[in-house]
Amino acid sequence: MEQAFRDKHGYGIEEYQNDPQKIVEVEKRRERDYLQGQMVSAMIDRQAHRE
């Protein structure tokens, strides 16, 4: 899990936990990724239910 976190964010979990700025950065990125996934899901759903 540590390596996956480091690959995704560029630093380890310990660095993340000890730096409030990094926490904010990671949470903003997670929110952006979540919203992007929701948009893609909605687009696929609309295409699947076209007549």
C-alpha positions as CSV (number, residue, x, y, z in Angstrom):
1,M,0.0,0.0,0.0
2,E,2.9,2.3,0.8
3,Q,4.4,1.8,-2.7
4,A,1.0,2.4,-4.4
5,F,0.6,5.6,-2.4
6,R,4.1,6.8,-3.3
7,D,3.6,6.0,-7.0
8,K,0.3,7.9,-7.1
9,H,1.3,10.9,-5.0
10,G,5.1,11.1,-5.2
11,Y,5.7,10.7,-1.4
12,G,5.0,8.2,1.3
13,I,2.2,7.9,3.8
14,E,4.3,9.1,6.7
15,E,5.2,12.3,4.8
16,Y,1.5,12.8,4.0
17,Q,0.4,12.3,7.6
18,N,2.9,14.9,8.9
19,D,2.3,17.7,6.4
20,P,-1.1,19.4,6.4
21,Q,-0.4,20.9,2.9
22,K,0.1,17.5,1.4
23,I,-3.1,16.2,3.1
24,V,-5.1,19.0,1.4
25,E,-3.3,18.4,-1.9
26,V,-4.1,14.6,-1.8
27,E,-7.7,15.2,-0.8
28,K,-8.3,17.7,-3.6
29,R,-6.8,15.2,-6.1
30,R,-9.1,12.4,-4.7
31,E,-12.1,14.7,-5.0
32,R,-11.2,15.6,-8.6
33,D,-10.7,12.0,-9.5
34,Y,-14.0,11.0,-7.9
35,L,-15.9,13.7,-9.8
36,Q,-14.2,12.7,-13.1
37,G,-15.2,9.1,-12.5
38,Q,-18.8,10.1,-11.8
39,M,-18.9,12.1,-15.1
40,V,-17.5,9.2,-17.1
41,S,-20.0,6.8,-15.4
42,A,-22.9,9.1,-16.3
43,M,-21.7,9.5,-19.9
44,I,-21.5,5.7,-20.3
45,D,-24.9,5.3,-18.6
46,R,-26.5,7.8,-21.1
47,Q,-24.9,6.0,-24.0
48,A,-26.1,2.6,-22.9
49,H,-29.7,3.8,-22.5
50,R,-30.0,5.6,-25.9
51,E,-32.8,4.5,-28.2
